[in-house]
Every structure is written in structure tokens, then in C-alpha cells.
């Protein structure tokens, strides 16, 4: 018998039908994965389940009984907890106070509301130890990392003793170790008979954890696969986006020119062994390795963000100064960083401001009014060419989806008149499959102009799908190189792992 049932749920916002007749159910002791592109309706459904939205039509049933939640508190009292991607916490309160908010133990008499902080810390410390998280219950949330705050939210859900727990992209900010802790916890909750909903763009996670999955597209339920392990990855992607896997990567062979970029003997404090590689104009070069392999550190050396201890970079046969990113950008080398929100965008500035900020150094003749007109035209051109979904060029960039933020960063660098080397560090992290396809289309177009494109990715299928050649790193060294026709998951993992055993990379 199902614990949770959605029956013909609909939800409409002005101009958008977010959910259109969605029906499926989840059973006790089951992890149900929800898959779909951004905007497919997954998060809207969770907000209905969690009491933030009311459906316009249809029914939500718990244990066969129709329920109507007017608030998150109603849902929690009914045994439903949602762990949202945008975390819900009070930064100036402690870990214990956040976990037990609204349920803090009191001393002497509840009438006077005297909180027993010692008892609260003891309760939370026991629960944190139980789920394997090393945090001080007395620490303020403002002092913790995003990953640590995520674990506090998970602890809160467990202590609320919810029968239905929904996770919305729970590993987006977690380290490898914290992800393992989360996975163990999810399995334990499933073994206890709880009903779990799990949303993630990472298909490997879904295969690792989910018993079944329901796929959304454009606000509709496309299909429910009752046994997820039996569904090929290619089928899931085709269900989500209506296209086959090979069409997502959109690989195009292209004419490559002579050697354009050379890195000779580069090393730094974090990469003590000299590293060298070269690439041709028009080539798309993939870099793969497990966490800590040194890929990002090598690119930071190339870009001038870290100080070189030795070696040189040549571009079209001419040395590139190691004076810093400004020198690299002037030479035509640009970097789209891994952490787009902290290092890539000006979050509170407009889309137009983010696109134009780099090329302002070239100057524009004609005075301030002409400059504003030219910048507006440039922003509008790139919004159109890159299909950036934004109400206008004046929209704050932080309000865009992750995929559209990444397109804004790409637009900034594509506006550079002398672009020769485009470095992309985890360009599609946290981006849905459909948006990935658009990012791949853009970078294939860039490579076709003769630009060198370097793609770093922890998603092995991604680099295998788009790169002409693959360089694998391990422990700060280049462990091998694979031409496209030689590259496979087995071959790449054998080079990436210390013992050369691909079976050891079940989670990375």
C-alpha cells in the first residue's frame, strides 16, 4: 500500500502551467527518484507536498486520506519533511537551536519558556553522532560551511521523525565523505520503512539510491519506472528531454589547425611535479581525474591565478606572462571557474553588467551614452545567440537558473575580441540535461572558430562525449592520454585510480 499518492495534481502560475495532471505514488521503504530538466515541475511538486503551495486541482493523499497543507508546519505535523536545495536555517542560531527550532526543551516550566540549552545540545550531539556527522551543537550556523549546513538540515529532518522525507539536490554542496554519510543515512531511513523522495541531476546517485523513478517533462509526468536498476541510462535521458543520448553531447568532428597552446614544465607549490601538454587550434581537450587529482590547479597555473614556480606557457609560439589573470586575458586565455556563484558571476549585478564587464577595458569611443547603447546591444545579441532565458538584460544574474548563469559567463568571454583559449572547469555542474545540451552546442561552436577549448569534468560520460582527446590526472600528475577512438570509461578510470581498478570508483 502506498503512503504517499499524488492524484491528478495541477498548478498554474501566470503564463505557466507548472504541473499538469501529475499522478504517481510512493510506498513505505522505497526511495522514489524524481527526474527532469529545470522547470519540469519537480520542485513545484515538493512545495505542494511541503505546504508552501496549494494545488489548483487534484488531490494529495497520505495513507489513503486526502490532506490539505496550508503551511510547512501543517506538513511537518503530518509527518512530511522537505529538505530544500535552498536551505532553510537561521544563521545566528546554533546547530542545536536550528535542529530543534520550535521544539526546544525547557527547564523548570514551559510556562516561562526557559530553554534548556544543555539538554538541547546533548540531544542533537547524540543524533549527529548517530548519523556520523562531526559537528559542534553549540556552533552558530553562520560559522559553518554550506556542506555542514546541509548536514544540519538532514539531522533536523531525522529528528522530526518524519514518515515522508523529500531531498531536493541534497549533494550539490557536499564533499565525497559527506555524500557517503548522506547515502548511508538514506539507506537507513529506507530500512526503517520511511518513504523517501530524491531529486538529483546526478544520474549515478539516482542509480545508487533509488528503487523507482518518476520522470517529468514540461510539467507532465512522462513515465514511472518501477525498477530503476533495469532502465538504461540512455532511456532515462531520452525520457527527460525527448532526445537520445548521442544528441545531448552533439559531438562534431572539426578541422584542427597546428599546435596553438603549449604548457611546458608548469609547476607550483600545489603541483610540485612539472606538467606539460599541447593542443591544436580548434581542438576540444578533456581533463578527467578524481577529486584532488590537480586538474583545477593546473588550469589556475595556465590562467595565472596561481604563482608559477617554473615552466612556461606558449600561445601561437609566443610566451604568455605569468603576471596574473589580467595578463592571461590580454593574451586570449580565459577561465570559467568551477564555483560560478562565488567566482564567476557578479550575483547582484544585471545580466548586461556581467556580460560587458570584461570588455570594458578595451574602451568605447563616443562618450558614456554611446557606451551604454553599445553595451545594451552586445548584451541583447548574446542573450539571443546563447538563448539565455531572462526577462530582460537588467535582471539580476543571481535570479537566473544555473545553466543560464553559466551562459552569462560564457557570453562575457565570447565578447572578448582576442579569445584564443577557453578553459571550462566543471561547466555543467548542477545543470539539467537539456541545459547541458545548449552549453555543449555553444562550446562546439567556439571550437569550430579555431579556439582551443579545455573542459574539466568529474562526469566521465561528459568528457568522453564531447572531447577530441582526453588527458587523465592522478595525484598531481598526468597519468595518461587517450585519443577519442581509444577513450572508454574503463580505460579512463584505470588511469585515474591509484590501483588501476575501475571498480574502486563507485563513488567520486
N, C-alpha and C positions, 0 to 999 in steps of 0.2 A: 504494500500500500504506500502511496506517495505521501510525504509530509507536506510538500510544497507543490502547489499547482497554479499555473497561470492559464487563465481561460479567456481567449479572445481579447487580450489587452490591447487597447488603443490609447495613444496620447498624441495630441496635436499642439504645436506651438505656432505662432503667427507665421504663415507661409511654409511651414514644415510639418509633415506627418512623421513624427519621431518613431512611433510604434503603430503597426497596422495589423491588428488581428493576431497577436502573438499568443500561441498556446504550447505549453510543454510542462512536464512535471519532473520533480527530483525526489528520490527515495532516501530513507534513512541509511546511513552507512555508505553513501555514494558521493563521489566528487564529480559534479557536473561542470564541464568546461563551457564557457561562452566565448565564441569566436566571431570575428567580424572586423571590418575596417572601422576607422574612426568615423563616427556619425552613423554607424549601422543600427544603433539603438540599445546596445548592451548597458551602458552606464545609465541611460534613462530608465531602463527596466529595474536596475538596482535601486535607483532613487524612489521608484514606486514601492518596491519591496521594503525599503528603509523608512518610508513615511515622509520623504521630502516632497514627492509629487503625488497627486491623486490621479488615477487613470480617468480618461474621458469615457471609456467604455470597457466592458469585460469584468472579470472577477478574479480576485486573488484569494486562494484558499489555503488554509493551514489545517492539517488533519481533517480535511474534508469540509471544514467550516469556513464560510466566506468571512473575510476580515477587511476592515477599512481603517487604515492608519492615517491619523491626522498630523502626526509628528514623529520624529525619530524616537522620542520617549515611548510612544504607543507601540512602535515596532519592538523596541528593546524589552518592554514589559511582556510582549507576546512571545519572546524568545528568539528574536531576529536581530542580528548584529551585522552591520556593513563596515568593512574596512576600506575606506575610500582611497583612491590614488592621491588626492589632495588631503593630507592628514588633518584630522580634527583633534587639536590639542590646545592647551593654554600654556604658552611658552614660559610664563613666570611662575607657574606652579611646579612642584616636584614630580618625579616619576610616580611616587605613591599617590599623590593627590590627583594626578591625571587618571591613573588606572581606576581609582575608587571614587571619582568625581560623582557626587550625588548619593554615594553610599558609604561615606567616610565613617569609621567607628567613632563613637563619642565616649567621654568619661563622665562619671557621676550620674548625669541625667541628660537624655536627649532634649529635654525642655530648654536647657541653656545652650545647646549647640556647641559644647566644648569638644573640639576634635582631639581624639587620642592619636597623636602623630606617631608615637612609638608603636602602637598596635597596627596602624596603617602600614608603616614601613616593614614591620615583621610579616604581615600578611603578603605584601607584594614581594618581599625578598624571597619568601618560600615559593611563590608562584614563578618568579623569574628563574630561580634555581631549578624548578621542576621542568621548565621548558628549555633550559640550557642557555639562558642569556645572562651574561655577566654585566649587570648594571647596578649602580648605587641608587636605591629607592629614594634617597634624600637629594639626589642631583636635580637641578632645575632643567626643564626641557630645553630652555634657551642655550644651555651649555653642551647639549648633545648634538651629534651628527644627524643628518637626515635618516641614515640607516638605523641608528639607535632609536630615533623617534618612531620609526616604523615598527620596531620590535615592541615598543611600549604600547602601541595601538593593538598589536596582536595579543599581548598579555591582557589588555583590557577586555578584549572580546572573549578570551578564555575564562576570565574571572566573572564575566556576566552570565556564564553558564548557558549560553545561547544554544538552542537546538538547531538553528539555521544560521550559518556564518557565510558571508559572501566576501571574497577578496577581489579587489579591483587593482590589477597590475601590482601585486604586493612585492615583487622582487626588483622593481625598477631602480631602487636606490640601495639594494643590499649587496654586500660583498659575497664572495663564494662561500665563506664559512657561515655567514648569516642566512644565506639561501639554503644551505644544508639544514640548519636549525629549523627554518620555516617548513621545509619538506617533511622533516621528522614529525613536526607538530601537526601538519595536515594529515599525515598518515595515522597519527594517534587519535585525532579527532574523528576520523572516519571509522577507526576501530571501535570507538566509543558509541557509534551509531548516530553521530550527528550528520546533518545534511549540509553539504558544502557546495558553494558556487565559486568558480575560479575563472577570472578573466585574465588573459595574458596574450601579448603579441608573440611571445616566445614559444614556438611550437614544441621545442624539446621539453619545456616544462610541462606542457599540457599532456604530452605522451607519458611523461614521468609520473604524473599525479592523477590524471583524470580517468574515471571509469567510462564515462559517456561524454558526449559534447553536443551542443546545440549551436547551429551556425546562423548568424543574422546577416542580412544584406538589405540596405535601404529601408530599415525599419520593419522588415518582414522576417519571420522565421523561415529559413530555407529548408533545413532538414535537421533532425536529431539522429545522431549515430549512437546506438545503444552500447556498442563495444568499440571504444575509441582505438584500442590497440590494433584492431583489424582494418582500420581505414588508412590507406596510403596517404602520405603527406601531400602528394600531388593532388589527390582528390579533395582534401580539406581546402587547399588554396584555391582550387577551381570553384568549389562551393562558395567560398568567401567573396571572390572577386569576379566570378564569371569568366575567368580566363585560365588557360593551362599554365603550368609552372614555367615552361620554357619561354612563354610570352612575358612573364613577370621580369625576368632578367634581361630580355631583349638584347642578347649578345649580338654584336655586329663585328665581323672581321673588318679591318680597315688597313689602308696602306700606311706603313710605318716608314719614317724617314731615317736619317743617320742618327748616331748617338748624340743626344742633346744634353742630358744631365748625367754628371758623374760625381759620385761621392767616393773620395779616396782616403782611406785610413782614418775615418772620423772616430774620435773617442772623447769621453768626458768623465767627470767624477762618477757618474752613474753608469757609464758604459766604458769600462776600462780597456776592453779589447778593441783594437782598430777594426772598423767595419767599412766595407767597400761594396758598391754596386753601381750599375749604369743602366740607363734606359733610353730608348729611342723616342723621337718626336712622334706623337700620335699613339703611343703605347699606353695601355692601362695595366699598371703593375699592382698586384695584390700583395699585402703583407699579412701573414697569419701567425699566430702563436698564442699560447695560453697566457693568462694574467701574469704580469711580471716578466714577460719574455724580452721586453725592451723595445717594442715597436714604436710606442709613442715617444720614448726618449730619443730614439734615432731621428724621428721626424722633427722633434724640437731642436735637435742639433742642425738639421738641414735648414730649418726656418730661422735659426739664430736666436731662438728663445732661451736656449741653454748655452753656457760658455763652452767652447771647444778647448780641449787640451792638446789637440793635434789633428792633422788631416786637413783636407781642403774640399771645397765644392766648386765644380766647374759647370758653367751653363753656356752652351754653344762655344765651348773651348775657352771661355774667359772665367777667371776666378771670381767667386762671389764673396764679398766681405763678410766677416763673422761679427760685424759690429752690432748686430741685433736684428729683430724683425723688420725694422724700417729699411735696413739695407737689403734684406731678402725681398721685401715687397717691391722696392725700387728696381731690383734685378728681374722681377717677374715671378718670384716664388711666393705662394700664399698658402695659408693653412686654415682649414675649417676644423676647429678643435672638437675633442670628444665631448666635453661638457658645454653644450651650446648655450644653456641658460646662464651659466656663470661666466663663460669666457668668450662666447660667440656673439651674443646679441646685447644691445642696449635695451633692457627689458621694458623700461617705461618710455622709451622714445618711439616715435612713429615708424611705420614701415618705410616711408620715404627717407627719414633720417638715417635708418640703418643701412639702406641701400647706398646712400650717397656719401656716407661719412668718410670712406677711404679715399675716393677720387677727388675730394675737395682740395687735397694737397696740390693737385695739378693746376688749380685756379681756373676761373672762368672770366672771360673778358665781358665788359658791358655793364658792370655795376651789380648791385645787390638784387634789383628787381629781375634782371635778366637771369641771374644765377638761380633765383627761386623758380623761375619759369622753366629753365633747363633741367633743374633737379626734379621738378614735378613730372616733366616729360620723360625723363630717364626712369623714374620710379614706375610710372604708368606702363612704360614699354616692358620693363622686366616683370611686372605683375601679370601682364598679358602673356609674354613669351614663356614664363615659367609656371603659368597657371596658379599663381598664388591666390588662395582663397582668403580674401579680406574685404570687409565692407568698403574700405577706401584706403588710399595711401596714408591717411592720417591716423589710422587705427594703431593703438599701442601694440607693439610686437609681442608683448607677453601674453596677449589675449588670443593669439593665433595657436593653432594646433602645432605639435612638434614637427610634423612634416612641413608645414608652411613656414615655421621659423627657420628650418634648415634651408628652404628655398630662398628666404630673405638673405641668409648668409651667403649662399651661392651667388645670388644676384649682386651682392656687394663686390665679390671678387671678379665676377664676369664683367662688371663695369670697368675693371682695370684695363687700360688700353694696351699694356705690355705683358699680359698674362702669358707665362710660359710653362709653369709647373703648378698644378693644383693638387694639394695634399688634403685628403679627406680622412679624418680619424673617426671611426665608427659613425659613418654618415647617416645610417638608418636606425640607430638605436632608439627604441621606444616609438617607432613609426609603424603604422599598419601596412599591410601588404600592398594595397592599392597605391598609397603614397610612396612606398619604396619604388614601385614601377616608374613613377614620374621622376624620382630622383635619378634612377638609373638612366632614363631617357636623356635627362639633362647632361649627365656626365659622359655618356656616349657621344653626345653632340659636341661636347668640349674636346674630347679626344680626337674627334674627326677633323678639328681645325688644325691639328698638329701639336697641340699642347700635350705635355706629359701629365698623366693623371695617376696619382698614387692613392690606393684605397686600403686603409687598415680596417680589419673587421674581425671580431671574435666569432662571427657567424660563418662557419666554414662553407656552407652551401652558397652564401652570398659571394665570397671571393672566388669560389670555383665557378660560379655562374656568370660573373661579369669580367674577370681579369684575363688578359692575354698571357700573363705569366705570373707565377706565384713564388714569393720568397718567404721561407718559413724561419722564424726565430725561436731560440730557446736559451734561457739563462743569459741574456745579453749578447748572444752570438747569432750569426746567420748559420743555421744548421743545414740548409739545403735550398735548392731552387728547382721548380717544376714548370716545364712548358705546359701550355694548356692541354695538349693532347696526352700528356703524362699525368696530369693532376687528377687525383681522386681523394675522397675523404680518408681512405686507408693510408695512402702514400703521405698525405699532409700530416696526419696525426702521428705517423711513425717518426717523422722529422721533428714534430713539436713536443713529443713526450720524452722524458728522461730515459725511460727504459725501452722506448720504441714500441710500446704496446698500446694500440688504439683502444683496447678495451678499458684502459685506465681513465679514459676521458669521458666517462658517463656524465659528469657534471663539470662544466667550466664556464 
